[in-house]
Amino acid sequence: KVAGLIGVEVSPWQEMAAIAEALERPSLVVLDTCEAQIDAAAQFAEDLLRLQPRAAVLATSREPLGARGEAVLRLDPMSIEDGARELFLTRAAAADLTFADDFDESLVIKICEATDGVPLAIELVAGRLAVEHLDDLAASVDDLHALLGPDAARRRTGPARQRTLTDTIRWSIDALSDTEREVLLRLTAFSGGWPSSAAVAVGSGGALSERNVVAAQHALARRSLVVTDRADRDRQRLLDTVRETVQDLVGPIDDSVLDRHMMWATERAEAIERMPIALRRPAYTVERA
């Protein structure tokens, strides 16, 4: 495909050499959504840079390519300050040409925060303004499954895995190993995030060892299913959109996991209670699923 895009027409076994020659000047090659063919993307990047050092490759992917020389820049979900609001307003205006300039700012912020700052989620929710009022949309954001699930509004174009948010998350879940999928389900016991020690305490048990949980958590983070909290880099969490979809598609959680979660939460609450008030940090959210 790259050869065709830059106008190189040669036999398949000569493509890489021809592409490298065509990119003799300093060039930037952008490979988008590489997770769908990540092995091929990694091999292409390595081969191209070996043959043409004057070229650079920018790859977007839900996980690193693992190619030699790769430098990874992780992008957090969009915040109100770094574009979520502007994206929503742009898509809202496209969905409803009469979208007023005097909209309620607090409702827009509520919607962007409820969608976790996930661009696809923001786009899909904003698109509903074609048939709904902003007030009604903001009132229903607590039911993300109704707004973004398989029966919600969907894109008609693009890869099937990107038509709805559920499609995207389902595709990511299907790509996991059985162990990674089970650990992901167990992590949904946490509604507000967790420190690494808690993931091991709650996630290990039965057929899964502590080592299994640690390795799976790293794999889930590489695939952007587990994210690091912006305010506390020692704490990880699942986006609410991911958490709800995982529980719908993979659940239910075994009672033994919920019991370990309750035990961990109780022990943590007791430990915080024993601390001097000046040393206490905000407690993690505890929720019995």
C-alpha positions as CSV (number, residue, x, y, z in Angstrom):
1,K,0.0,0.0,0.0
2,V,2.8,2.4,0.8
3,A,4.3,1.8,-2.7
4,G,1.1,2.6,-4.3
5,L,0.6,5.8,-2.3
6,I,3.9,7.2,-3.3
7,G,3.5,6.1,-7.0
8,V,6.1,3.2,-7.0
9,E,5.1,0.4,-9.3
10,V,7.5,-2.6,-9.1
11,S,7.2,-6.3,-8.4
12,P,6.5,-7.2,-4.7
13,W,10.0,-8.4,-4.0
14,Q,11.5,-5.1,-5.0
15,E,9.0,-2.8,-3.2
16,M,11.1,-2.0,-0.1
17,A,14.1,-1.0,-2.2
18,A,12.0,1.1,-4.5
19,I,10.3,2.8,-1.6
20,A,13.6,3.6,0.0
21,E,14.9,5.0,-3.2
22,A,11.8,7.1,-3.8
23,L,12.3,8.6,-0.3
24,E,15.8,9.8,-0.9
25,R,15.0,13.3,0.4
26,P,14.2,13.7,4.1
27,S,10.8,12.2,4.4
28,L,8.2,11.4,7.0
29,V,6.1,8.2,6.6
30,V,3.0,8.1,8.7
31,L,1.5,4.7,9.5
32,D,-1.9,5.0,11.1
33,T,-3.8,2.5,13.4
34,C,-1.0,0.0,13.2
35,E,-2.6,-2.3,15.9
36,A,-4.6,-4.0,13.1
37,Q,-1.3,-5.3,11.5
38,I,1.3,-4.6,14.1
39,D,3.8,-7.2,13.1
40,A,3.8,-6.1,9.5
41,A,4.0,-2.4,10.5
42,A,7.0,-3.1,12.8
43,Q,8.8,-5.0,10.1
44,F,8.1,-2.3,7.5
45,A,9.4,0.4,9.8
46,E,12.6,-1.5,10.5
47,D,13.3,-2.4,6.9
48,L,12.6,1.1,5.6
49,L,14.9,2.8,8.2
50,R,17.6,0.3,7.5
51,L,17.5,1.0,3.7
52,Q,16.8,4.7,4.0
53,P,18.2,6.5,7.0
54,R,17.0,9.9,5.7
55,A,13.4,8.8,6.3
56,A,11.5,8.8,9.6
57,V,8.4,6.8,10.5
58,L,5.5,8.1,12.7
59,A,3.2,5.3,13.7
60,T,0.0,5.5,15.6
61,S,-1.1,2.4,17.5
62,R,-2.9,1.2,20.6
63,E,0.4,-0.5,21.6
64,P,4.1,0.1,20.7
65,L,5.4,-1.6,17.6
66,G,8.4,-3.1,19.4
67,A,10.6,-2.1,16.5
68,R,14.3,-1.4,16.9
69,G,15.0,2.3,17.5
70,E,11.4,3.0,18.5
71,A,10.7,6.0,20.8
72,V,7.2,5.8,22.4
73,L,5.1,8.9,23.2
74,R,1.9,7.9,25.1
75,L,-1.1,10.1,24.6
76,D,-3.5,10.4,27.6
77,P,-7.2,10.7,26.9
78,M,-8.2,14.3,26.0
79,S,-8.8,16.7,28.8
80,I,-11.1,19.7,28.7
81,E,-8.0,21.9,28.4
82,D,-6.2,20.0,25.6
83,G,-9.0,19.6,23.1
84,A,-12.0,17.6,24.3
85,R,-14.2,20.6,24.4
86,E,-13.2,21.9,21.0
87,L,-13.7,18.4,19.5
88,F,-17.2,18.1,20.9
89,L,-18.2,21.6,19.7
90,T,-16.8,20.9,16.2
91,R,-18.7,17.6,15.9
92,A,-21.8,19.2,17.5
93,A,-21.9,22.0,15.0
94,A,-21.5,19.4,12.2
95,A,-24.4,17.3,13.5
96,D,-26.7,20.4,14.1
97,L,-26.1,23.4,12.0
98,T,-28.3,25.4,14.3
99,F,-26.1,24.5,17.4
100,A,-26.2,27.8,19.3
101,D,-23.2,29.8,20.5
102,D,-24.9,30.4,23.8
103,F,-24.8,26.7,24.9
104,D,-24.5,25.7,28.5
105,E,-20.8,25.3,29.0
106,S,-21.3,23.1,32.1
107,L,-23.2,20.6,30.1
108,V,-20.5,20.3,27.5
109,I,-17.9,19.7,30.2
110,K,-20.1,17.1,31.8
111,I,-20.4,15.2,28.6
112,C,-16.7,15.3,27.8
113,E,-15.8,14.1,31.3
114,A,-18.4,11.3,31.1
115,T,-16.8,10.0,27.9
116,D,-13.4,9.9,29.5
117,G,-12.0,12.2,26.9
118,V,-11.9,9.4,24.3
119,P,-12.1,11.1,20.9
120,L,-14.3,8.4,19.3
121,A,-16.7,8.5,22.2
122,I,-16.9,12.3,22.0
123,E,-17.5,12.2,18.3
124,L,-20.3,9.6,18.6
125,V,-22.0,11.4,21.5
126,A,-21.8,14.8,19.8
127,G,-23.4,13.2,16.7
128,R,-26.5,12.5,18.6
129,L,-27.2,16.2,18.6
130,A,-28.7,15.7,15.2
131,V,-31.8,14.3,16.9
132,E,-31.4,15.3,20.6
133,H,-31.1,18.5,22.6
134,L,-27.9,19.2,24.5
135,D,-29.9,19.2,27.8
136,D,-31.3,15.7,27.1
137,L,-27.9,14.4,26.0
138,A,-26.2,15.6,29.2
139,A,-28.9,14.1,31.3
140,S,-28.3,10.6,29.8
141,V,-24.5,10.5,29.9
142,D,-24.6,8.3,33.1
143,D,-25.8,5.5,30.9
144,L,-22.8,5.1,28.6
145,H,-24.0,1.7,27.3
146,A,-27.1,3.3,25.9
147,L,-25.1,6.2,24.4
148,L,-22.2,4.2,23.0
149,G,-23.1,0.6,23.0
150,P,-23.9,-1.7,20.0
151,D,-27.4,-0.2,19.5
152,A,-26.2,3.4,19.6
153,A,-25.4,5.7,16.7
154,R,-22.5,4.4,14.6
155,R,-20.3,5.4,11.8
156,R,-21.2,4.1,8.4
157,T,-17.7,4.3,7.0
158,G,-14.2,3.2,8.1
159,P,-13.0,-0.1,9.5
160,A,-15.8,-2.2,11.2
161,R,-13.8,-2.1,14.5
162,Q,-14.2,1.7,14.6
163,R,-17.9,2.1,13.9
164,T,-18.9,2.2,17.6
165,L,-16.9,2.5,20.8
166,T,-18.1,-1.0,21.7
167,D,-16.7,-2.3,18.4
168,T,-13.3,-0.8,19.2
169,I,-13.2,-2.1,22.7
170,R,-14.5,-5.6,21.6
171,W,-11.7,-5.7,19.0
172,S,-9.1,-4.9,21.6
173,I,-10.5,-7.6,24.0
174,D,-10.6,-10.2,21.3
175,A,-6.9,-9.6,20.6
176,L,-6.0,-10.5,24.2
177,S,-4.8,-13.8,25.6
178,D,-7.1,-15.7,27.9
179,T,-5.0,-14.7,30.9
180,E,-5.0,-11.0,29.9
181,R,-8.7,-11.1,29.3
182,E,-9.4,-12.6,32.7
183,V,-7.1,-10.1,34.5
184,L,-8.9,-7.2,32.7
185,L,-12.2,-8.5,33.9
186,R,-10.9,-8.8,37.5
187,L,-9.6,-5.2,37.3
188,T,-13.1,-4.0,36.7
189,A,-13.8,-4.6,40.4
190,F,-12.0,-1.2,40.9
191,S,-14.3,1.6,40.1
192,G,-11.8,4.4,40.7
193,G,-8.4,3.0,40.0
194,W,-5.8,1.1,42.0
195,P,-2.1,1.1,43.1
196,S,-0.1,-1.8,41.6
197,S,-0.1,-3.8,44.9
198,A,-3.9,-3.8,44.9
199,A,-4.0,-5.2,41.4
200,V,-1.9,-8.2,42.5
201,A,-3.9,-8.6,45.8
202,V,-7.2,-8.6,44.1
203,G,-6.3,-10.1,40.7
204,S,-4.3,-13.1,41.7
205,G,-6.0,-16.3,42.8
206,G,-7.4,-19.5,41.4
207,A,-5.5,-20.3,38.2
208,L,-3.8,-16.9,38.1
209,S,-0.5,-16.3,40.0
210,E,0.8,-12.9,41.1
211,R,3.3,-13.1,38.2
212,N,0.4,-13.7,35.8
213,V,-1.3,-10.6,37.0
214,V,1.8,-8.4,36.8
215,A,2.6,-9.5,33.3
216,A,-1.0,-9.1,32.1
217,Q,-1.3,-5.6,33.7
218,H,1.8,-4.5,31.7
219,A,0.3,-6.0,28.5
220,L,-3.0,-4.2,29.1
221,A,-1.1,-0.9,29.7
222,R,0.8,-1.4,26.4
223,R,-2.5,-1.9,24.6
224,S,-4.0,1.3,26.2
225,L,-6.7,-0.6,28.0
226,V,-5.2,0.3,31.4
227,V,-4.2,3.9,31.8
228,T,-2.0,5.8,34.3
229,D,-3.8,8.4,36.3
230,R,-2.7,11.9,35.4
231,A,-2.9,13.2,39.0
232,D,-1.1,10.2,40.5
233,R,1.5,8.4,38.3
234,D,1.6,5.5,40.8
235,R,-2.1,4.7,40.2
236,Q,-3.7,3.0,37.3
237,R,-7.3,2.7,36.2
238,L,-9.7,1.6,33.6
239,L,-11.6,4.3,31.7
240,D,-15.3,4.1,32.6
241,T,-16.2,3.3,29.0
242,V,-13.7,0.4,29.0
243,R,-14.9,-0.9,32.4
244,E,-18.5,-1.0,31.5
245,T,-18.0,-2.6,28.1
246,V,-15.7,-5.3,29.6
247,Q,-18.3,-6.2,32.2
248,D,-20.9,-6.4,29.5
249,L,-18.8,-8.5,27.1
250,V,-16.6,-10.6,29.4
251,G,-18.3,-10.6,32.8
252,P,-19.6,-11.5,35.3
253,I,-16.8,-11.2,37.9
254,D,-16.3,-14.3,40.1
255,D,-17.4,-13.8,43.7
256,S,-13.9,-14.7,45.0
257,V,-12.5,-11.7,43.2
258,L,-15.1,-9.4,44.7
259,D,-14.3,-10.9,48.1
260,R,-10.6,-10.2,47.7
261,H,-11.5,-6.6,46.6
262,M,-13.6,-6.0,49.7
263,M,-10.8,-7.4,51.9
264,W,-8.2,-5.1,50.3
265,A,-10.5,-2.1,50.6
266,T,-11.3,-2.8,54.2
267,E,-7.6,-3.3,55.1
268,R,-6.7,0.0,53.3
269,A,-9.5,1.9,55.1
270,E,-8.3,0.6,58.4
271,A,-4.7,1.5,57.6
272,I,-5.7,5.1,56.6
273,E,-7.7,5.4,59.8
274,R,-4.6,4.7,61.8
275,M,-2.6,7.4,60.0
276,P,-2.2,10.9,61.4
277,I,-4.6,13.1,59.6
278,A,-1.8,15.2,58.1
279,L,-0.4,12.2,56.3
280,R,-3.7,10.8,54.8
281,R,-4.2,10.8,51.1
282,P,-7.6,10.6,49.4
283,A,-9.0,7.1,49.6
284,Y,-9.5,5.1,46.4
285,T,-13.1,4.6,45.4
286,V,-14.6,1.3,46.6
287,E,-17.5,-0.2,45.0
288,R,-19.1,-3.6,45.3
289,A,-20.1,-4.7,41.9
